[in-house]
Amino acid sequence: MTDAAAYLETTKASYDIVAADYDRLLRNALDGSPFDRAMLGVFAERVLAGGGGPVGDLGCGTGRVTAYLHELGLDAFGVDLSHGMVAVARQVYSGLRFEVGSMTGLDIADGTLAGALAWYSTVHTPPHELPAYFREFHRVLAPGGHFLTAFKVGDERVHLDHAYGHDLSLDVYRFRPEQVSGLLAEAGFEEVARLVRAAEGWENTPQGYLLARKRAQ
């Protein structure tokens, strides 16, 4: 098994295990996260101002952010690597579409999305793998389409042996905003806005948000 296949399999297995408790613990987390809601709101407004269209929540987990984007008026659907997470999402948000799939090879035609979201869904991705992800996000976005990502700020890799009430094995990577911005530029995006906020509550690192736009052809 290659290194890339190994970390994807480990990530999938871990989230299959924790899916039900992940949903229980985080389903309403946006209620207490004004910065999260603000950035998602700006993203939604930009997509709608551009005429709207399908929006992919890539690495959607149990669908809580997909559902919030739907509430904001977006034609949102979710994709996640974990069968367990998708099963919970389909049960909790039965009116929305969720598919099992990998962000490294999305089953989405070129240039068809008005918006794409990677909401903390690259935190388990080794830094040297990020360019391939951003190229794939760029591929599926229409020219002028918007991309929003949220991530943990820093330079460290942290290993988790226990989370969401379960034993598991996950590496969590932190990224510098200028690093993320540079990689997005290399993939063909232009930065629209970025925000870094201090850690709050249970968080132990600053949190970053970066909104970018696929350059119009």
C-alpha positions in Angstrom: 0.0 0.0 0.0 1.4 3.4 -1.0 1.7 6.2 1.6 -1.2 8.1 0.0 -3.4 5.0 0.1 -2.4 4.2 3.7 -3.4 7.6 5.2 -6.7 7.6 3.3 -7.5 4.1 4.5 -6.6 5.1 8.1 -8.8 8.2 7.9 -11.7 6.3 6.4 -11.5 3.6 9.1 -11.3 6.1 11.9 -14.3 8.1 10.8 -16.4 5.0 10.1 -15.8 4.2 13.8 -16.7 7.6 15.3 -19.5 8.6 12.9 -22.5 8.4 15.2 -20.7 10.1 18.1 -19.2 12.8 15.8 -22.7 13.7 14.8 -24.0 13.7 18.4 -21.1 16.0 19.5 -20.9 18.4 16.6 -24.4 18.6 15.0 -25.2 22.0 16.5 -21.6 23.3 16.7 -22.3 26.1 14.3 -24.8 27.6 16.8 -21.9 28.7 18.9 -19.4 29.6 16.1 -20.1 33.1 14.8 -16.9 33.2 12.8 -17.8 30.0 11.1 -21.2 31.2 10.2 -19.8 34.5 9.0 -17.4 32.9 6.5 -20.0 30.4 5.3 -22.4 33.3 4.9 -19.9 35.3 2.7 -19.2 32.2 0.7 -22.9 31.6 0.1 -23.5 35.2 -0.9 -20.6 35.2 -3.4 -21.9 31.9 -5.0 -25.5 33.3 -5.3 -24.2 36.6 -6.6 -22.5 34.7 -9.4 -25.7 33.1 -10.4 -25.7 30.1 -8.1 -25.4 26.5 -9.1 -24.4 23.2 -7.5 -22.0 23.4 -4.5 -19.9 20.5 -3.3 -19.2 20.1 0.4 -16.1 18.0 -0.1 -15.3 15.9 3.0 -18.7 16.7 4.3 -18.6 14.4 7.3 -22.1 13.9 8.8 -23.5 16.7 6.7 -24.0 19.5 9.2 -22.3 22.2 7.1 -24.0 20.9 3.9 -27.3 21.4 5.6 -26.4 24.9 6.7 -25.4 25.8 3.2 -28.8 24.5 2.0 -30.4 26.8 4.6 -28.5 29.7 3.1 -30.1 29.0 -0.3 -27.3 27.0 -1.9 -27.9 23.9 -4.0 -25.5 21.9 -1.8 -24.5 18.3 -1.8 -21.9 16.3 0.2 -19.1 13.9 -0.6 -17.1 12.0 2.0 -14.6 9.2 2.1 -16.3 7.4 5.1 -19.3 5.2 4.4 -20.2 5.6 8.1 -20.3 9.4 8.0 -22.3 9.4 4.8 -24.8 6.9 6.3 -25.4 9.2 9.2 -25.7 12.3 6.9 -28.3 10.5 4.8 -30.3 9.6 7.9 -30.2 13.0 9.6 -30.6 15.1 6.4 -32.7 12.8 4.3 -33.7 15.6 1.9 -30.1 16.3 0.8 -27.7 14.3 -1.4 -24.6 12.7 0.0 -22.2 10.4 -1.9 -19.2 8.3 -0.9 -16.1 9.5 -2.7 -12.5 10.6 -2.4 -11.4 14.2 -2.7 -8.4 12.9 -4.6 -10.6 11.8 -7.5 -14.1 13.3 -7.4 -16.8 11.8 -9.6 -17.7 15.3 -10.8 -17.4 16.6 -14.3 -14.9 19.4 -15.1 -16.1 22.9 -14.5 -19.6 22.1 -13.2 -19.6 23.5 -9.6 -20.5 27.0 -8.7 -18.8 26.6 -5.3 -16.7 24.1 -3.4 -16.1 23.8 0.3 -13.3 21.9 2.2 -14.4 22.6 5.8 -11.5 21.2 7.9 -11.6 18.2 5.5 -7.9 18.5 4.6 -6.6 18.4 8.2 -5.6 14.8 7.8 -3.8 15.4 4.5 0.0 15.4 4.6 1.3 18.8 3.3 3.0 17.3 0.2 -0.4 15.9 -0.9 -2.3 19.2 -0.7 -1.4 20.4 -4.2 -3.2 17.4 -5.8 -6.3 18.2 -3.7 -6.3 21.8 -4.7 -5.9 20.9 -8.4 -8.9 18.6 -8.1 -11.0 21.3 -6.5 -10.0 23.7 -9.3 -10.9 21.1 -11.9 -14.5 20.7 -10.8 -15.2 24.4 -10.3 -16.6 26.5 -13.1 -14.6 29.6 -14.1 -15.3 32.3 -11.5 -16.5 29.7 -9.0 -15.7 30.1 -5.3 -13.8 27.9 -3.0 -13.7 28.1 0.8 -11.5 26.2 3.2 -11.2 26.1 7.0 -8.1 24.7 8.7 -6.1 24.6 11.9 -3.2 27.2 11.9 0.4 26.2 12.6 3.2 24.0 11.4 2.8 20.9 13.5 1.6 17.4 13.0 -0.4 15.9 15.9 -1.3 12.3 16.3 -4.6 11.2 17.9 -5.1 7.8 19.4 -8.5 8.7 20.9 -11.2 11.1 19.8 -15.0 11.4 19.9 -15.1 8.8 22.6 -13.3 6.1 20.6 -9.8 4.7 20.1 -8.5 5.4 16.6 -5.4 6.5 14.7 -5.3 9.9 13.0 -2.7 12.5 12.1 -3.9 16.1 12.2 -1.9 18.7 10.3 -1.8 22.4 10.9 -1.1 24.8 8.0 0.1 28.4 7.7 -2.4 30.7 5.9 0.4 31.9 3.5 1.1 28.2 2.7 -2.5 27.5 1.8 -2.8 30.7 -0.2 0.4 29.9 -2.2 -0.7 26.4 -3.0 -4.1 27.6 -4.1 -2.5 30.2 -6.4 -0.3 27.5 -7.9 -3.5 25.5 -8.6 -5.1 28.4 -10.5 -7.0 30.2 -7.7 -6.9 33.9 -6.7 -7.4 34.7 -3.0 -10.4 36.8 -2.1 -10.2 36.9 1.7 -8.6 35.2 4.7 -9.3 35.3 8.4 -7.3 33.9 11.3 -8.9 33.9 14.7 -7.7 32.8 18.2 -8.6 29.4 19.6 -11.9 29.3 21.5 -13.4 26.8 23.9 -11.9 23.3 23.4 -9.6 24.4 20.6 -5.9 24.5 21.2 -4.7 26.3 18.0 -5.8 29.3 16.0 -8.2 28.6 13.2 -7.9 29.8 9.6 -10.4 30.5 6.8 -9.5 31.2 3.2 -11.9 32.2 0.4 -10.6 31.9 -3.1 -11.9 32.2 -6.6 -11.1 30.2 -9.7 -9.8 32.6 -12.3 -12.3 33.3 -15.0 -11.1 32.2 -18.4 
